Amino acid sequence: MTQYLISVWHDDESTYEMDVKSPDVQRLFTQVDAFNNEVQSAGAWVFGGGLTAPSSATVVRSTQGDVSMTDGPYAESKEQMGGFWIIEAPDLDAALQWARKGAAACEGPVEVRPFLGE
């Protein structure tokens, strides 16, 4: 089976500052937990997790043997990855079925990419 990355995208930094006690955030948590349980029960789960805000990132670069570090996300973009799942699926169509359910659970866009073969 092929492994696929399903990445969750947020459109700005304020997404990470949501009130976790609000009914909307609690609804999203419940939906994502249900999706996680479904993926695990189906045996497609490899790993998944949410990420902290892009502002917490550190970029480590290596150029001709010199390593430098800078604060902030690597990509200067309005949209940043907020979480991900790694799943196993027999083919892209099956991975896309999981992605549809993940996007519905998150109420936002997800991207699906297969890992390189060995």
Sequence and secondary structure as in RCSB ss.txt:
>XXXX:A:sequence
MTQYLISVWHDDESTYEMDVKSPDVQRLFTQVDAFNNEVQSAGAWVFGGGLTAPSSATVVRSTQGDVSMTDGPYA
ESKEQMGGFWIIEAPDLDAALQWARKGAAACEGPVEVRPFLGE
>XXXX:A:secstr
 EEEEEEEEESSGGGGG  TTSHHHHHHHHHHHHHHHHHHHTT EEEEEE   GGG EEEEEETTEEEEEES SS
  S EEEEEEEEEESSHHHHHHHHHHHHHHHTS EEEEE    
